[in-house]
């Protein structure tokens, strides 16, 4: 029961942050550069948390207390391939969003 609750919370947080990462370039390209910058900062807070925790989500450590399973998705309701490649996929999308946002700032009149 506790593991399910942790997985649910982890999934909800992931959906929100993944949505932010996807929204960043869209916001920047639609002249919402200030909002894109704020969203970049929000995601940066998550990046800082990951870096301070050895590139692991703190919820992963909590979930590990309740199971011996260590598949890539043991702590979140995502397909295993996505959980395994999550940082790579969304890391690159974040960098792309950062570049587009910087370009949008520099091209403002």
VMD Tcl script that builds the backbone (N, CA, C; Angstrom):
set m [mol new atoms 327]
animate dup $m
set s [atomselect $m all]
$s set {name element resname resid chain x y z} {
  {N N UNK 1 A 0.819 -1.197 0.000}
  {CA C UNK 1 A 0.000 0.000 0.000}
  {C C UNK 1 A 0.864 1.263 0.000}
  {N N UNK 2 A 1.907 1.294 0.831}
  {CA C UNK 2 A 2.792 2.467 0.878}
  {C C UNK 2 A 3.535 2.627 -0.442}
  {N N UNK 3 A 3.986 1.519 -1.017}
  {CA C UNK 3 A 4.697 1.584 -2.290}
  {C C UNK 3 A 3.788 2.153 -3.378}
  {N N UNK 4 A 2.543 1.734 -3.409}
  {CA C UNK 4 A 1.598 2.267 -4.403}
  {C C UNK 4 A 1.417 3.769 -4.232}
  {N N UNK 5 A 1.318 4.223 -3.001}
  {CA C UNK 5 A 1.157 5.660 -2.742}
  {C C UNK 5 A 2.391 6.432 -3.208}
  {N N UNK 6 A 3.565 5.893 -2.925}
  {CA C UNK 6 A 4.811 6.547 -3.349}
  {C C UNK 6 A 4.884 6.584 -4.871}
  {N N UNK 7 A 4.548 5.462 -5.514}
  {CA C UNK 7 A 4.565 5.422 -6.972}
  {C C UNK 7 A 3.579 6.419 -7.564}
  {N N UNK 8 A 2.426 6.563 -6.955}
  {CA C UNK 8 A 1.432 7.509 -7.446}
  {C C UNK 8 A 1.934 8.947 -7.316}
  {N N UNK 9 A 2.465 9.289 -6.147}
  {CA C UNK 9 A 3.006 10.639 -5.939}
  {C C UNK 9 A 4.158 10.898 -6.908}
  {N N UNK 10 A 5.044 9.928 -7.045}
  {CA C UNK 10 A 6.194 10.067 -7.943}
  {C C UNK 10 A 5.726 10.290 -9.379}
  {N N UNK 11 A 4.708 9.542 -9.799}
  {CA C UNK 11 A 4.179 9.677 -11.152}
  {C C UNK 11 A 3.541 11.045 -11.366}
  {N N UNK 12 A 2.791 11.523 -10.395}
  {CA C UNK 12 A 2.154 12.838 -10.513}
  {C C UNK 12 A 3.221 13.932 -10.613}
  {N N UNK 13 A 4.244 13.859 -9.767}
  {CA C UNK 13 A 5.334 14.839 -9.826}
  {C C UNK 13 A 6.042 14.748 -11.176}
  {N N UNK 14 A 6.283 13.540 -11.654}
  {CA C UNK 14 A 6.939 13.355 -12.942}
  {C C UNK 14 A 6.109 13.967 -14.068}
  {N N UNK 15 A 4.796 13.715 -14.073}
  {CA C UNK 15 A 3.922 14.261 -15.119}
  {C C UNK 15 A 3.980 15.789 -15.114}
  {N N UNK 16 A 3.946 16.389 -13.933}
  {CA C UNK 16 A 4.008 17.847 -13.841}
  {C C UNK 16 A 5.335 18.379 -14.376}
  {N N UNK 17 A 6.438 17.767 -13.960}
  {CA C UNK 17 A 7.751 18.239 -14.416}
  {C C UNK 17 A 7.989 17.942 -15.897}
  {N N UNK 18 A 7.563 16.784 -16.369}
  {CA C UNK 18 A 7.694 16.468 -17.794}
  {C C UNK 18 A 6.856 17.445 -18.613}
  {N N UNK 19 A 5.677 17.776 -18.123}
  {CA C UNK 19 A 4.846 18.763 -18.800}
  {C C UNK 19 A 5.518 20.122 -18.854}
  {N N UNK 20 A 6.188 20.488 -17.773}
  {CA C UNK 20 A 6.940 21.753 -17.757}
  {C C UNK 20 A 8.047 21.740 -18.799}
  {N N UNK 21 A 8.789 20.654 -18.870}
  {CA C UNK 21 A 9.898 20.554 -19.830}
  {C C UNK 21 A 9.369 20.666 -21.263}
  {N N UNK 22 A 8.261 20.023 -21.531}
  {CA C UNK 22 A 7.662 20.088 -22.867}
  {C C UNK 22 A 7.113 21.489 -23.150}
  {N N UNK 23 A 6.587 22.142 -22.128}
  {CA C UNK 23 A 5.988 23.470 -22.307}
  {C C UNK 23 A 7.027 24.565 -22.558}
  {N N UNK 24 A 8.236 24.397 -22.056}
  {CA C UNK 24 A 9.250 25.462 -22.141}
  {C C UNK 24 A 9.472 25.949 -23.577}
  {N N UNK 25 A 9.812 25.085 -24.533}
  {CA C UNK 25 A 10.041 25.612 -25.888}
  {C C UNK 25 A 8.768 26.165 -26.519}
  {N N UNK 26 A 7.636 25.572 -26.202}
  {CA C UNK 26 A 6.367 26.059 -26.743}
  {C C UNK 26 A 6.099 27.469 -26.227}
  {N N UNK 27 A 6.282 27.662 -24.935}
  {CA C UNK 27 A 6.096 28.997 -24.357}
  {C C UNK 27 A 7.058 30.002 -24.980}
  {N N UNK 28 A 8.307 29.613 -25.104}
  {CA C UNK 28 A 9.317 30.527 -25.653}
  {C C UNK 28 A 9.010 30.895 -27.098}
  {N N UNK 29 A 8.542 29.943 -27.870}
  {CA C UNK 29 A 8.254 30.200 -29.286}
  {C C UNK 29 A 6.953 30.966 -29.502}
  {N N UNK 30 A 6.106 30.995 -28.494}
  {CA C UNK 30 A 4.830 31.724 -28.618}
  {C C UNK 30 A 4.865 33.048 -27.861}
  {N N UNK 31 A 6.056 33.588 -27.721}
  {CA C UNK 31 A 6.281 34.899 -27.119}
  {C C UNK 31 A 5.875 34.979 -25.640}
  {N N UNK 32 A 5.898 33.857 -24.959}
  {CA C UNK 32 A 5.692 33.805 -23.517}
  {C C UNK 32 A 7.033 33.512 -22.841}
  {N N UNK 33 A 8.027 34.294 -23.210}
  {CA C UNK 33 A 9.404 34.047 -22.791}
  {C C UNK 33 A 9.567 34.193 -21.280}
  {N N UNK 34 A 8.888 35.138 -20.686}
  {CA C UNK 34 A 8.999 35.313 -19.235}
  {C C UNK 34 A 8.468 34.085 -18.506}
  {N N UNK 35 A 7.331 33.577 -18.950}
  {CA C UNK 35 A 6.768 32.367 -18.324}
  {C C UNK 35 A 7.696 31.183 -18.572}
  {N N UNK 36 A 8.238 31.074 -19.780}
  {CA C UNK 36 A 9.186 29.991 -20.089}
  {C C UNK 36 A 10.374 30.042 -19.144}
  {N N UNK 37 A 10.840 31.244 -18.839}
  {CA C UNK 37 A 11.983 31.402 -17.938}
  {C C UNK 37 A 11.634 30.951 -16.529}
  {N N UNK 38 A 10.460 31.295 -16.063}
  {CA C UNK 38 A 10.015 30.841 -14.736}
  {C C UNK 38 A 9.898 29.318 -14.688}
  {N N UNK 39 A 9.372 28.724 -15.746}
  {CA C UNK 39 A 9.239 27.269 -15.793}
  {C C UNK 39 A 10.622 26.616 -15.851}
  {N N UNK 40 A 11.548 27.224 -16.601}
  {CA C UNK 40 A 12.933 26.735 -16.602}
  {C C UNK 40 A 13.494 26.715 -15.176}
  {N N UNK 41 A 13.238 27.779 -14.436}
  {CA C UNK 41 A 13.717 27.860 -13.052}
  {C C UNK 41 A 13.100 26.799 -12.166}
  {N N UNK 42 A 11.811 26.534 -12.357}
  {CA C UNK 42 A 11.135 25.492 -11.573}
  {C C UNK 42 A 11.772 24.129 -11.832}
  {N N UNK 43 A 11.994 23.823 -13.102}
  {CA C UNK 43 A 12.624 22.538 -13.440}
  {C C UNK 43 A 14.064 22.507 -12.925}
  {N N UNK 44 A 14.742 23.643 -12.934}
  {CA C UNK 44 A 16.112 23.706 -12.410}
  {C C UNK 44 A 16.141 23.321 -10.928}
  {N N UNK 45 A 15.107 23.675 -10.190}
  {CA C UNK 45 A 15.040 23.257 -8.781}
  {C C UNK 45 A 15.036 21.735 -8.672}
  {N N UNK 46 A 14.304 21.077 -9.544}
  {CA C UNK 46 A 14.296 19.617 -9.561}
  {C C UNK 46 A 15.670 19.070 -9.941}
  {N N UNK 47 A 16.328 19.706 -10.887}
  {CA C UNK 47 A 17.677 19.283 -11.288}
  {C C UNK 47 A 18.624 19.396 -10.092}
  {N N UNK 48 A 18.517 20.464 -9.343}
  {CA C UNK 48 A 19.360 20.653 -8.155}
  {C C UNK 48 A 19.100 19.550 -7.139}
  {N N UNK 49 A 17.826 19.225 -6.919}
  {CA C UNK 49 A 17.480 18.137 -5.988}
  {C C UNK 49 A 18.117 16.828 -6.457}
  {N N UNK 50 A 18.024 16.551 -7.758}
  {CA C UNK 50 A 18.619 15.324 -8.296}
  {C C UNK 50 A 20.133 15.307 -8.110}
  {N N UNK 51 A 20.786 16.414 -8.423}
  {CA C UNK 51 A 22.243 16.487 -8.284}
  {C C UNK 51 A 22.651 16.278 -6.830}
  {N N UNK 52 A 21.955 16.932 -5.919}
  {CA C UNK 52 A 22.284 16.792 -4.490}
  {C C UNK 52 A 22.014 15.391 -3.959}
  {N N UNK 53 A 21.171 14.631 -4.675}
  {CA C UNK 53 A 20.823 13.280 -4.239}
  {C C UNK 53 A 21.473 12.210 -5.135}
  {N N UNK 54 A 22.612 12.538 -5.710}
  {CA C UNK 54 A 23.331 11.544 -6.508}
  {C C UNK 54 A 22.622 11.162 -7.792}
  {N N UNK 55 A 21.895 12.099 -8.394}
  {CA C UNK 55 A 21.138 11.898 -9.633}
  {C C UNK 55 A 20.011 10.880 -9.474}
  {N N UNK 56 A 19.504 10.779 -8.267}
  {CA C UNK 56 A 18.343 9.925 -7.989}
  {C C UNK 56 A 17.263 10.781 -7.345}
  {N N UNK 57 A 16.032 10.503 -7.718}
  {CA C UNK 57 A 14.915 11.185 -7.074}
  {C C UNK 57 A 14.818 10.694 -5.633}
  {N N UNK 58 A 14.613 11.584 -4.687}
  {CA C UNK 58 A 14.466 11.152 -3.291}
  {C C UNK 58 A 13.307 10.158 -3.096}
  {N N UNK 59 A 12.302 10.236 -3.939}
  {CA C UNK 59 A 11.186 9.288 -3.834}
  {C C UNK 59 A 11.619 7.872 -4.193}
  {N N UNK 60 A 12.637 7.739 -5.027}
  {CA C UNK 60 A 13.171 6.418 -5.356}
  {C C UNK 60 A 13.758 5.766 -4.106}
  {N N UNK 61 A 14.482 6.546 -3.330}
  {CA C UNK 61 A 15.064 6.020 -2.096}
  {C C UNK 61 A 13.985 5.602 -1.098}
  {N N UNK 62 A 12.925 6.379 -1.033}
  {CA C UNK 62 A 11.822 6.037 -0.119}
  {C C UNK 62 A 11.124 4.775 -0.606}
  {N N UNK 63 A 10.846 4.672 -1.900}
  {CA C UNK 63 A 10.179 3.489 -2.453}
  {C C UNK 63 A 11.009 2.228 -2.248}
  {N N UNK 64 A 12.327 2.369 -2.300}
  {CA C UNK 64 A 13.217 1.215 -2.155}
  {C C UNK 64 A 13.072 0.532 -0.798}
  {N N UNK 65 A 12.581 1.243 0.181}
  {CA C UNK 65 A 12.372 0.650 1.513}
  {C C UNK 65 A 11.258 -0.394 1.526}
  {N N UNK 66 A 10.383 -0.357 0.501}
  {CA C UNK 66 A 9.187 -1.179 0.521}
  {C C UNK 66 A 9.179 -2.297 -0.508}
  {N N UNK 67 A 10.286 -2.488 -1.231}
  {CA C UNK 67 A 10.360 -3.571 -2.205}
  {C C UNK 67 A 11.814 -3.918 -2.491}
  {N N UNK 68 A 12.013 -5.137 -2.937}
  {CA C UNK 68 A 13.338 -5.562 -3.388}
  {C C UNK 68 A 13.495 -5.365 -4.895}
  {N N UNK 69 A 12.398 -5.070 -5.572}
  {CA C UNK 69 A 12.396 -4.845 -7.018}
  {C C UNK 69 A 13.283 -3.639 -7.340}
  {N N UNK 70 A 14.110 -3.762 -8.349}
  {CA C UNK 70 A 14.958 -2.636 -8.746}
  {C C UNK 70 A 14.918 -2.396 -10.252}
  {N N UNK 71 A 13.802 -2.808 -10.878}
  {CA C UNK 71 A 13.640 -2.456 -12.288}
  {C C UNK 71 A 13.584 -0.939 -12.391}
  {N N UNK 72 A 13.814 -0.424 -13.560}
  {CA C UNK 72 A 13.847 1.028 -13.754}
  {C C UNK 72 A 12.558 1.721 -13.337}
  {N N UNK 73 A 11.460 1.008 -13.359}
  {CA C UNK 73 A 10.172 1.611 -13.030}
  {C C UNK 73 A 9.558 1.075 -11.729}
  {N N UNK 74 A 10.383 0.550 -10.826}
  {CA C UNK 74 A 9.834 -0.009 -9.583}
  {C C UNK 74 A 9.180 1.049 -8.708}
  {N N UNK 75 A 9.542 2.308 -8.917}
  {CA C UNK 75 A 9.105 3.381 -8.038}
  {C C UNK 75 A 8.162 4.379 -8.695}
  {N N UNK 76 A 7.730 4.087 -9.936}
  {CA C UNK 76 A 6.922 5.045 -10.688}
  {C C UNK 76 A 6.076 4.282 -11.705}
  {N N UNK 77 A 4.908 4.827 -12.004}
  {CA C UNK 77 A 4.031 4.205 -12.989}
  {C C UNK 77 A 4.360 4.720 -14.395}
  {N N UNK 78 A 5.492 4.277 -14.911}
  {CA C UNK 78 A 5.914 4.575 -16.275}
  {C C UNK 78 A 6.336 3.275 -16.929}
  {N N UNK 79 A 6.270 3.211 -18.268}
  {CA C UNK 79 A 6.831 2.032 -18.931}
  {C C UNK 79 A 8.325 1.934 -18.599}
  {N N UNK 80 A 8.815 0.724 -18.522}
  {CA C UNK 80 A 10.214 0.529 -18.115}
  {C C UNK 80 A 11.194 1.273 -19.031}
  {N N UNK 81 A 10.952 1.250 -20.349}
  {CA C UNK 81 A 11.860 1.925 -21.287}
  {C C UNK 81 A 11.922 3.426 -21.010}
  {N N UNK 82 A 10.776 4.025 -20.647}
  {CA C UNK 82 A 10.751 5.461 -20.383}
  {C C UNK 82 A 11.424 5.775 -19.048}
  {N N UNK 83 A 11.149 4.963 -18.041}
  {CA C UNK 83 A 11.799 5.168 -16.745}
  {C C UNK 83 A 13.317 5.031 -16.884}
  {N N UNK 84 A 13.742 4.093 -17.703}
  {CA C UNK 84 A 15.171 3.848 -17.907}
  {C C UNK 84 A 15.858 5.002 -18.645}
  {N N UNK 85 A 15.154 5.632 -19.566}
  {CA C UNK 85 A 15.738 6.683 -20.411}
  {C C UNK 85 A 15.235 8.077 -20.066}
  {N N UNK 86 A 14.555 8.210 -18.967}
  {CA C UNK 86 A 13.909 9.451 -18.558}
  {C C UNK 86 A 14.867 10.642 -18.515}
  {N N UNK 87 A 15.977 10.492 -17.831}
  {CA C UNK 87 A 16.921 11.615 -17.686}
  {C C UNK 87 A 17.522 12.002 -19.028}
  {N N UNK 88 A 17.814 11.031 -19.860}
  {CA C UNK 88 A 18.379 11.313 -21.179}
  {C C UNK 88 A 17.369 12.070 -22.045}
  {N N UNK 89 A 16.161 11.559 -22.128}
  {CA C UNK 89 A 15.129 12.177 -22.974}
  {C C UNK 89 A 14.795 13.582 -22.478}
  {N N UNK 90 A 14.432 13.700 -21.216}
  {CA C UNK 90 A 13.978 14.988 -20.707}
  {C C UNK 90 A 15.133 15.942 -20.424}
  {N N UNK 91 A 16.328 15.406 -20.227}
  {CA C UNK 91 A 17.502 16.263 -20.114}
  {C C UNK 91 A 17.759 17.006 -21.413}
  {N N UNK 92 A 17.707 16.272 -22.533}
  {CA C UNK 92 A 17.909 16.905 -23.834}
  {C C UNK 92 A 16.774 17.872 -24.163}
  {N N UNK 93 A 15.541 17.485 -23.852}
  {CA C UNK 93 A 14.413 18.390 -24.102}
  {C C UNK 93 A 14.556 19.669 -23.276}
  {N N UNK 94 A 15.062 19.539 -22.061}
  {CA C UNK 94 A 15.280 20.710 -21.206}
  {C C UNK 94 A 16.350 21.622 -21.810}
  {N N UNK 95 A 17.441 21.042 -22.281}
  {CA C UNK 95 A 18.511 21.828 -22.910}
  {C C UNK 95 A 17.974 22.529 -24.161}
  {N N UNK 96 A 17.200 21.819 -24.962}
  {CA C UNK 96 A 16.600 22.423 -26.156}
  {C C UNK 96 A 15.695 23.587 -25.754}
  {N N UNK 97 A 14.885 23.386 -24.718}
  {CA C UNK 97 A 14.021 24.465 -24.229}
  {C C UNK 97 A 14.819 25.648 -23.733}
  {N N UNK 98 A 15.927 25.374 -23.079}
  {CA C UNK 98 A 16.811 26.443 -22.591}
  {C C UNK 98 A 17.383 27.246 -23.757}
  {N N UNK 99 A 17.839 26.550 -24.784}
  {CA C UNK 99 A 18.402 27.222 -25.959}
  {C C UNK 99 A 17.332 28.054 -26.666}
  {N N UNK 100 A 16.160 27.483 -26.851}
  {CA C UNK 100 A 15.077 28.220 -27.518}
  {C C UNK 100 A 14.670 29.435 -26.697}
  {N N UNK 101 A 14.613 29.288 -25.385}
  {CA C UNK 101 A 14.256 30.414 -24.524}
  {C C UNK 101 A 15.317 31.502 -24.605}
  {N N UNK 102 A 16.573 31.130 -24.576}
  {CA C UNK 102 A 17.663 32.119 -24.679}
  {C C UNK 102 A 17.594 32.824 -26.037}
  {N N UNK 103 A 17.352 32.075 -27.095}
  {CA C UNK 103 A 17.220 32.659 -28.429}
  {C C UNK 103 A 16.028 33.624 -28.464}
  {N N UNK 104 A 14.914 33.228 -27.863}
  {CA C UNK 104 A 13.729 34.087 -27.845}
  {C C UNK 104 A 13.984 35.376 -27.091}
  {N N UNK 105 A 14.712 35.264 -25.956}
  {CA C UNK 105 A 15.066 36.479 -25.202}
  {C C UNK 105 A 15.930 37.389 -26.070}
  {N N UNK 106 A 16.912 36.822 -26.740}
  {CA C UNK 106 A 17.852 37.645 -27.512}
  {C C UNK 106 A 17.221 38.267 -28.752}
  {N N UNK 107 A 16.164 37.672 -29.252}
  {CA C UNK 107 A 15.541 38.190 -30.464}
  {C C UNK 107 A 14.344 39.108 -30.169}
  {N N UNK 108 A 14.083 39.382 -28.903}
  {CA C UNK 108 A 12.978 40.290 -28.562}
  {C C UNK 108 A 13.323 41.719 -28.964}
  {N N UNK 109 A 12.320 42.448 -29.377}
  {CA C UNK 109 A 12.555 43.845 -29.784}
  {C C UNK 109 A 12.613 44.763 -28.609}
}
mol reanalyze $m
mol bondsrecalc $m
mol representation Tube
mol addrep $m
